[in-house]
């Protein structure tokens, strides 16, 4: 028979046991950050729902920020020990973010280098620095030509252009000017969209040039081939008058894509990530084709890129284990299947990329077929390098400068950026 003291001790033990159970059942909370892009936000929300169902002991808080403010938010939060445990970043930001201490390398015990390089597309090696991987993507993307099928048929155009000469001819037929004002563009020129990549990694190479040395330490595009490439692009506006930068919605994010969806632009060059936006926004039949080349048998070139998920120094202990589980889940084959359908980006895993049904798909196929001949620029300061090429393009189109002068200025500026980075390593 228990004494009163025994009963009190037993009650205390039971209470402590229950507290222990309660504490053990408390989920580990981690935070995931990315910039605001509607289809990506919805896709991550769905993946979090599935992940939490499989891992009830982990809660993921998903926070997003406008693209223009995203990097600043990370720069303010991570050094202060707050903000995300897992963060989404453009692969071209890696050198700057790694140097600033915003990231920690993926733990080798959970992310083996051999496993990554045998299972993921080769271009993800752009996420590797100093012999370590710093993140992994869910999707990869290339560029392709989106075109308005209904508009093509209205003007008796049967097929998308195979060469740039055909592209210009078609664009001229579909461009409409009224009283000196562009009403409909044959081509949605977007130097600050994907066209700076189009000039740097596609046109310069198609014209026989090389944008950088193999180790990306030297700028090589200030060459006769580079000048011809820049002139070709700027002539689309100045000579052929098939489009204008910022048309038709100046100041609007994704103006060229929105213009295409509105039927005010006949063709745009965009990434596979735009598929979801165009699928939900365009009210006409549209198609996708591989980028044109100079001649029917000329070389093909393309630009490849990706956004990757990485771990910040905030992820430690139990939070690190939870963050690793989440990162593995959102880069799994299951996640990539969903990402393809909701966002349009190509799976990053080789086992999914090699499927015939994807290679032959009329929408995904042109992007996928471009992967073998695509180049992922190694940026040491992506924002600055991007702006330098945009400035070169606009220096010709808006300021009346020559392609030779514009490219010479750009090459000198970018070489200074490269020298400053490599000189400190």
C-alpha positions as CSV (number, residue, x, y, z in Angstrom):
1,X,0.0,0.0,0.0
2,X,1.5,3.3,-1.1
3,X,2.0,6.0,1.5
4,X,1.1,9.6,0.8
5,X,4.8,10.3,0.2
6,X,5.1,7.4,-2.2
7,X,2.1,8.6,-4.1
8,X,3.6,12.1,-4.5
9,X,6.9,10.7,-5.6
10,X,5.1,8.4,-8.2
11,X,3.1,11.3,-9.4
12,X,6.2,13.4,-9.8
13,X,7.9,10.7,-11.8
14,X,4.9,10.3,-14.0
15,X,4.8,14.0,-14.6
16,X,8.5,14.1,-15.5
17,X,8.0,11.2,-17.8
18,X,5.1,13.0,-19.5
19,X,7.1,16.1,-19.8
20,X,9.9,14.1,-21.4
21,X,7.5,12.6,-23.9
22,X,6.2,16.0,-24.7
23,X,9.6,17.4,-25.2
24,X,10.6,14.4,-27.4
25,X,7.5,14.9,-29.5
26,X,8.3,18.6,-30.2
27,X,9.2,18.8,-33.9
28,X,12.5,20.4,-35.0
29,X,11.7,23.6,-36.9
30,X,13.8,24.7,-39.9
31,X,13.4,27.7,-42.2
32,X,13.7,27.6,-46.0
33,X,14.2,30.9,-48.0
34,X,13.7,31.5,-51.7
35,X,12.8,34.5,-53.9
36,X,9.2,35.0,-55.1
37,X,8.4,33.2,-58.3
38,X,4.9,32.0,-58.3
39,X,5.4,28.5,-59.7
40,X,8.4,27.8,-57.6
41,X,6.7,29.0,-54.5
42,X,3.7,26.6,-55.1
43,X,6.0,23.7,-55.9
44,X,8.0,24.1,-52.7
45,X,4.7,24.5,-50.7
46,X,3.6,21.1,-52.1
47,X,7.0,19.5,-51.4
48,X,6.9,20.8,-47.8
49,X,3.5,19.3,-47.4
50,X,4.7,15.9,-48.6
51,X,7.9,16.1,-46.6
52,X,6.2,16.9,-43.3
53,X,3.8,14.0,-43.9
54,X,6.7,11.7,-44.1
55,X,8.7,13.4,-41.3
56,X,6.2,14.5,-38.6
57,X,9.1,15.3,-36.3
58,X,10.2,18.2,-38.6
59,X,8.4,21.4,-39.4
60,X,9.5,23.6,-42.4
61,X,8.8,27.3,-42.5
62,X,8.8,28.6,-46.1
63,X,9.6,32.3,-46.5
64,X,10.0,34.3,-49.7
65,X,11.2,37.7,-50.7
66,X,11.1,39.9,-53.9
67,X,14.0,39.0,-56.2
68,X,15.5,42.5,-55.9
69,X,15.7,42.3,-52.1
70,X,16.5,38.6,-51.7
71,X,20.3,38.8,-51.6
72,X,20.2,41.7,-49.2
73,X,17.9,39.8,-46.9
74,X,20.4,36.9,-46.8
75,X,23.3,39.2,-46.3
76,X,21.6,40.8,-43.3
77,X,20.2,37.6,-41.7
78,X,22.8,34.8,-42.0
79,X,25.8,36.7,-40.5
80,X,23.5,37.5,-37.5
81,X,22.7,33.8,-37.0
82,X,19.1,34.1,-38.0
83,X,17.1,33.6,-41.2
84,X,17.2,30.3,-43.2
85,X,18.7,26.9,-42.5
86,X,18.3,26.0,-46.1
87,X,18.5,28.7,-48.8
88,X,17.9,28.8,-52.5
89,X,20.5,30.6,-54.6
90,X,21.5,31.1,-58.2
91,X,24.5,29.0,-59.0
92,X,26.4,32.1,-60.2
93,X,26.2,33.6,-56.7
94,X,28.1,30.8,-55.2
95,X,31.6,32.3,-55.2
96,X,30.4,35.5,-53.6
97,X,28.2,33.8,-51.0
98,X,30.9,31.2,-50.1
99,X,33.5,34.0,-49.6
100,X,31.0,36.0,-47.5
101,X,30.4,33.0,-45.2
102,X,26.7,32.6,-46.0
103,X,27.0,28.9,-46.7
104,X,28.5,25.8,-45.3
105,X,29.6,22.9,-47.6
106,X,27.4,19.9,-47.9
107,X,28.5,17.3,-45.3
108,X,30.3,14.5,-47.1
109,X,28.8,11.8,-44.9
110,X,25.3,12.7,-46.3
111,X,26.3,14.0,-49.8
112,X,29.1,12.0,-51.2
113,X,31.0,13.6,-54.1
114,X,31.1,10.3,-56.0
115,X,27.3,9.9,-55.6
116,X,26.5,13.4,-56.7
117,X,28.7,13.2,-59.8
118,X,27.3,9.8,-60.9
119,X,23.7,10.7,-60.4
120,X,23.4,14.4,-61.4
121,X,23.8,16.2,-64.7
122,X,27.5,17.2,-65.2
123,X,26.6,21.0,-65.2
124,X,25.9,20.8,-61.4
125,X,29.7,20.7,-61.0
126,X,29.3,24.5,-61.1
127,X,28.1,24.1,-57.5
128,X,31.5,22.7,-56.5
129,X,34.3,24.9,-55.1
130,X,37.5,24.0,-53.4
131,X,36.8,20.4,-53.9
132,X,33.5,20.5,-52.0
133,X,29.9,20.7,-53.1
134,X,27.9,23.7,-51.6
135,X,24.4,22.9,-52.9
136,X,22.3,20.8,-55.2
137,X,19.5,21.7,-57.7
138,X,16.0,20.3,-58.1
139,X,15.9,21.4,-61.7
140,X,18.3,22.6,-64.4
141,X,17.4,24.8,-67.4
142,X,18.5,25.8,-70.8
143,X,17.2,28.4,-73.3
144,X,14.8,27.9,-76.2
145,X,12.6,29.9,-78.5
146,X,8.9,30.3,-77.5
147,X,6.7,31.2,-80.4
148,X,3.0,32.0,-81.0
149,X,1.6,29.2,-83.2
150,X,-1.7,31.0,-83.8
151,X,0.1,34.1,-85.1
152,X,2.4,32.0,-87.2
153,X,-0.5,30.3,-88.9
154,X,-2.3,33.6,-89.4
155,X,0.7,34.7,-91.5
156,X,1.1,31.4,-93.3
157,X,4.3,30.5,-91.4
158,X,4.5,26.7,-91.0
159,X,7.6,26.0,-89.0
160,X,9.7,27.8,-86.4
161,X,13.0,29.2,-87.7
162,X,16.0,26.9,-88.0
163,X,18.5,29.7,-88.8
164,X,18.8,33.3,-87.6
165,X,18.1,34.6,-91.1
166,X,14.8,32.7,-91.1
167,X,14.2,34.1,-87.6
168,X,14.6,37.7,-88.8
169,X,12.4,37.1,-91.9
170,X,9.6,35.7,-89.7
171,X,10.0,38.4,-87.1
172,X,9.7,41.1,-89.7
173,X,6.4,39.7,-91.0
174,X,5.0,39.6,-87.5
175,X,6.2,43.0,-86.3
176,X,3.7,45.9,-86.4
177,X,4.6,49.6,-86.2
178,X,1.9,52.3,-86.2
179,X,3.0,56.0,-86.6
180,X,6.5,55.2,-85.4
181,X,5.3,53.3,-82.4
182,X,6.0,49.6,-81.9
183,X,2.6,47.9,-81.5
184,X,3.6,44.2,-81.8
185,X,7.2,42.9,-81.7
186,X,8.4,40.0,-83.8
187,X,10.9,39.4,-81.1
188,X,10.8,40.3,-77.4
189,X,14.3,41.8,-76.8
190,X,15.3,41.4,-73.2
191,X,18.9,42.2,-72.5
192,X,18.2,42.1,-68.7
193,X,16.2,38.9,-69.2
194,X,17.9,36.0,-70.9
195,X,19.5,37.9,-73.8
196,X,22.7,38.8,-72.0
197,X,23.3,35.0,-71.9
198,X,22.2,34.7,-75.5
199,X,24.9,37.1,-76.6
200,X,27.6,35.8,-74.2
201,X,27.3,32.0,-74.5
202,X,25.3,31.5,-77.7
203,X,25.9,34.1,-80.4
204,X,29.6,34.8,-79.6
205,X,30.3,31.0,-79.8
206,X,28.1,30.6,-83.0
207,X,30.1,33.4,-84.6
208,X,33.3,31.4,-83.9
209,X,34.4,33.2,-80.7
210,X,35.0,32.2,-77.1
211,X,33.7,34.3,-74.3
212,X,36.3,33.3,-71.7
213,X,39.4,31.2,-71.2
214,X,38.8,27.6,-70.1
215,X,39.5,28.5,-66.5
216,X,37.3,31.6,-66.7
217,X,40.1,33.9,-65.6
218,X,40.4,35.8,-68.9
219,X,37.8,37.6,-70.9
220,X,38.2,36.7,-74.6
221,X,35.0,38.1,-76.2
222,X,36.6,41.4,-77.2
223,X,37.4,39.9,-80.6
224,X,36.2,40.3,-84.2
225,X,33.8,37.3,-83.6
226,X,32.5,38.9,-80.4
227,X,31.9,42.2,-82.2
228,X,30.0,40.5,-85.0
229,X,27.8,38.7,-82.4
230,X,27.0,41.9,-80.5
231,X,26.3,43.8,-83.8
232,X,24.0,41.0,-84.9
233,X,22.0,41.2,-81.7
234,X,21.8,45.0,-81.6
235,X,20.9,45.1,-85.3
236,X,17.7,43.3,-84.4
237,X,16.5,46.6,-83.0
238,X,18.5,49.2,-84.9
239,X,18.4,47.7,-88.4
240,X,15.7,45.1,-88.6
241,X,13.4,46.9,-86.1
242,X,11.7,43.7,-84.9
243,X,11.8,44.6,-81.2
244,X,12.9,47.0,-78.5
245,X,14.3,46.5,-75.0
246,X,11.6,46.9,-72.3
247,X,8.7,46.4,-74.8
248,X,5.8,46.3,-74.0
249,X,5.7,46.8,-70.2
250,X,8.7,48.9,-69.1
251,X,9.6,48.5,-65.4
252,X,7.6,45.2,-65.1
253,X,9.4,42.1,-64.0
254,X,9.4,39.6,-66.8
255,X,8.0,42.2,-69.2
256,X,9.0,40.3,-72.3
257,X,7.3,37.1,-71.0
258,X,4.2,39.0,-70.0
259,X,4.2,40.6,-73.5
260,X,4.4,37.2,-75.1
261,X,1.5,36.0,-72.9
262,X,-0.5,39.0,-73.9
263,X,0.0,38.3,-77.6
264,X,2.1,41.5,-78.1
265,X,5.3,39.6,-78.9
266,X,5.5,36.8,-81.4
267,X,8.8,35.1,-80.2
268,X,10.9,35.2,-77.1
269,X,14.1,33.5,-75.9
270,X,13.5,32.2,-72.4
271,X,14.4,29.4,-70.0
272,X,12.5,26.2,-69.3
273,X,11.6,27.7,-66.0
274,X,9.1,30.0,-67.9
275,X,7.0,27.0,-69.1
276,X,4.7,27.1,-66.1
277,X,4.1,30.8,-66.4
278,X,3.4,30.7,-70.1
279,X,1.3,27.6,-69.8
280,X,-1.0,29.4,-67.3
281,X,-0.8,32.8,-68.9
282,X,-1.0,32.5,-72.7
283,X,-4.5,32.4,-74.2
284,X,-3.3,31.0,-77.6
285,X,-1.4,28.0,-78.9
286,X,2.3,28.2,-78.4
287,X,5.3,26.1,-79.2
288,X,9.0,25.7,-78.3
289,X,11.9,25.2,-80.6
290,X,15.7,24.9,-80.2
291,X,17.6,28.2,-80.6
292,X,18.3,29.1,-84.3
293,X,21.9,28.8,-85.6
294,X,23.8,30.7,-88.3
295,X,23.4,28.0,-91.0
296,X,21.3,24.8,-91.3
297,X,24.4,22.8,-90.5
298,X,26.0,25.3,-88.2
299,X,27.1,24.7,-84.6
300,X,24.5,24.8,-81.9
301,X,25.3,26.5,-78.5
302,X,23.1,27.2,-75.5
303,X,23.3,28.5,-72.0
304,X,22.6,26.2,-69.0
305,X,22.0,27.3,-65.4
306,X,20.3,26.3,-62.2
307,X,19.2,27.4,-58.8
308,X,20.5,25.3,-56.0
309,X,19.5,24.6,-52.4
310,X,22.2,25.1,-49.9
311,X,22.8,24.9,-46.1
312,X,23.7,28.0,-44.1
313,X,25.9,28.1,-41.0
314,X,22.7,28.4,-38.9
315,X,22.0,24.7,-39.5
316,X,23.7,22.9,-36.6
317,X,23.0,19.9,-34.5
318,X,19.4,18.6,-34.8
319,X,18.6,21.4,-37.1
320,X,21.4,20.4,-39.4
321,X,20.1,16.8,-39.6
322,X,16.6,18.1,-40.3
323,X,17.9,20.5,-43.0
324,X,19.9,17.7,-44.6
325,X,16.8,15.5,-44.7
326,X,14.8,18.3,-46.3
327,X,17.5,19.1,-48.8
328,X,17.7,15.4,-49.8
329,X,14.0,15.3,-50.2
330,X,13.7,18.4,-52.5
331,X,16.5,17.1,-54.7
332,X,15.0,13.6,-54.9
333,X,13.6,12.0,-58.1
334,X,10.1,12.4,-56.7
335,X,10.6,16.1,-56.2
336,X,12.1,16.6,-59.7
337,X,9.0,14.9,-61.3
338,X,6.8,17.4,-59.5
339,X,9.1,20.3,-60.3
340,X,9.0,19.5,-64.0
341,X,5.2,19.6,-64.0
342,X,4.7,22.6,-61.9
343,X,7.7,24.8,-62.8
344,X,9.0,23.4,-66.1
345,X,12.6,23.1,-65.2
346,X,14.3,19.9,-66.3
347,X,15.2,17.2,-63.7
348,X,18.8,17.4,-62.5
349,X,19.1,13.6,-62.1
350,X,20.5,11.7,-65.1
351,X,18.0,8.8,-64.5
352,X,15.2,11.2,-65.4
353,X,16.9,13.2,-68.1
354,X,17.5,10.2,-70.3
355,X,13.8,9.2,-70.7
356,X,12.7,9.1,-74.4
357,X,9.3,10.5,-73.6
358,X,11.0,13.7,-72.3
359,X,13.5,14.0,-75.2
360,X,10.7,13.7,-77.7
361,X,8.2,16.0,-75.8
362,X,7.3,19.0,-77.9
363,X,7.7,21.4,-75.0
364,X,10.4,19.9,-72.8
365,X,12.3,18.2,-75.7
366,X,14.0,21.4,-77.2
367,X,15.4,22.3,-73.7
368,X,16.5,18.8,-72.9
369,X,18.2,18.3,-76.3
370,X,20.2,21.5,-75.7
371,X,21.9,20.2,-72.5
372,X,24.8,18.4,-74.3
373,X,25.8,21.6,-76.1
374,X,25.1,24.1,-73.3
375,X,27.6,26.2,-71.3
376,X,27.2,27.2,-67.7
377,X,29.1,30.4,-67.2
378,X,31.3,30.5,-64.1
379,X,30.4,33.8,-62.6
380,X,32.6,35.2,-59.8
381,X,30.2,38.2,-59.3
382,X,27.1,37.3,-61.3
383,X,25.2,40.5,-60.7
384,X,28.1,42.7,-61.8
385,X,29.0,40.5,-64.8
386,X,25.4,40.4,-65.9
387,X,25.2,44.2,-65.7
388,X,28.4,44.7,-67.7
389,X,26.9,42.8,-70.6
390,X,23.6,44.5,-70.3
391,X,25.3,47.9,-70.4
392,X,27.3,46.9,-73.5
393,X,24.1,46.0,-75.3
394,X,22.3,49.2,-74.3
395,X,25.4,51.3,-75.0
396,X,24.8,50.4,-78.7
397,X,21.0,50.4,-78.9
398,X,20.3,53.5,-76.7
399,X,23.5,55.5,-76.6
400,X,24.5,55.1,-80.2
401,X,27.9,53.6,-79.5
402,X,29.6,51.2,-81.8
403,X,29.7,47.4,-81.0
404,X,33.5,47.6,-81.1
405,X,33.6,50.3,-78.4
406,X,30.9,48.8,-76.3
407,X,32.6,45.4,-76.2
408,X,36.0,46.8,-75.4
409,X,34.6,48.7,-72.4
410,X,32.7,45.6,-71.2
411,X,35.8,43.4,-71.6
412,X,38.0,45.8,-69.6
413,X,35.4,46.1,-66.8
414,X,34.8,42.4,-66.6
415,X,38.5,41.5,-66.6
416,X,38.9,43.8,-63.6
417,X,36.1,41.9,-61.8
418,X,37.8,38.6,-62.6
419,X,41.3,39.8,-61.6
420,X,39.9,41.1,-58.2
421,X,38.3,37.7,-57.5
422,X,41.1,35.4,-58.5
423,X,43.8,37.7,-57.0
424,X,42.4,37.0,-53.6
425,X,42.3,33.2,-53.9
